[in-house]
């Protein structure tokens, strides 16, 4: 089976204008989290979507999905963990609890606040898993990137070798659980995303090309851009 694991446990503190977590903010009259879940459910290869949410928002999320007509049979809302990877692993364990330990099952982990993920990106991630054990979505760096000590430029990096990470990040469920639980507590503290679980275990990550519109709503500027895109899609 193929599962979407939607990570929605953040509080959105960098969106200063928000009075609720950013995944619940409406763009074009629809909550961000609903747009994101719909994007995955629209891909027929996705059997189910699991959404990891802060426990305080669990019931609200269920009510929201019912109000916006999200298919109850294909979506589960579960409590998230203490951090991003904790939420991913809660999702992984929920899948195993409901469907058993099927080593070949695939999980696409995705940030709830990347609502403009495309069908192509999702399908490219799924297709990549036919030949690879793990893949991530990346965009080539468009700008010159420098290394600095905070005051001075210390080095200009080779842009041709630099990429910006997006999501989905996709894995075989058995490999994800095995690798994550093999890491020490100290190693876990250094993880920056779920692909880092695999690089920490010296496993390769295959690159899937992302899209500039697959951005993460992190700041007020991102939110304004998301609203502008929603308005354009309505015209």
Helices and strands as residue ranges (DSSP letters): E 2-8, G 22-24, E 26-27, E 30-31, H 32-41, E 48-53, G 55-57, H 58-67, G 72-74, E 75-79, H 84-99, E 106-111, H 119-128, E 134-140, E 146-148, E 153-156, G 159-161, E 163-172, H 173-182, H 185-189, H 195-200, E 206-209, H 220-234
